[in-house]
């Protein structure tokens, strides 16, 4: 167990290869089978008991995870206030959700903001590196001593899910792409044809049983007058959108996704994801 001294103002083998729908069917199935086998056969690793600070962890990981891809976020026109405000907006983390081929819910942590947030909820962790993290993909894996619960929502249904681990793989089978970490939850349901269904949804941490999610296709207008098509989410049943996400095509193999929250009527970008095709 590693206990991390808190600092102020910080904000499995799973589906590592993004945009699998772009892979050729044979390669797609073989890759999923490989990942499934790795999870089933993985050995229990030893724990790193070194005492380190949150700053040391994040600073070390920033040297590993490329951050040069991050872009400026468009400013969206204001809206009516709803769920999030100055008192609670920093108490939640939100991200888009994917379901792996093993029916495991996961979200990406491209800029390390999710790891920073969870470390403020619980600073007692186990850190595993190299082959102790994963015998095949190595990297860095972090798990929490106590259960942390999040809300995962997909197929119009919400679940209370337990955080499993945060994992940054040590290498990728997709040359030329950036390796990003992800946070996986323990499985909440068996999803038929999970490998090919490409199910997506939303995750909110920590879990709040009062949150009820409804989604709709919508458009937003930027302060520069540009119209953006995306998905809006109402999480408190007041017919006012609390969350907005959209994906911007950078080129034929790369998408850049942003998620905003409505904080007292101001749209603030809280989660970003660079989605690169594995070619």
Beta strands, then each sheet from edge to edge (+ up, - down):
strand 1: 2-3
strand 2: 93-99
strand 3: 105-108
strand 4: 124-129
strand 5: 140-144
strand 6: 149-154
strand 7: 157-168
strand 8: 182-185
strand 9: 200-205
strand 10: 214-221
strand 11: 227-234
strand 12: 243-251
strand 13: 254-263
strand 14: 266-276
sheet 1: 1+ 4- 5+ 7- 6+ 9- 2+ 3- 8+
sheet 2: 10+ 11- 12+ 13- 14+
end
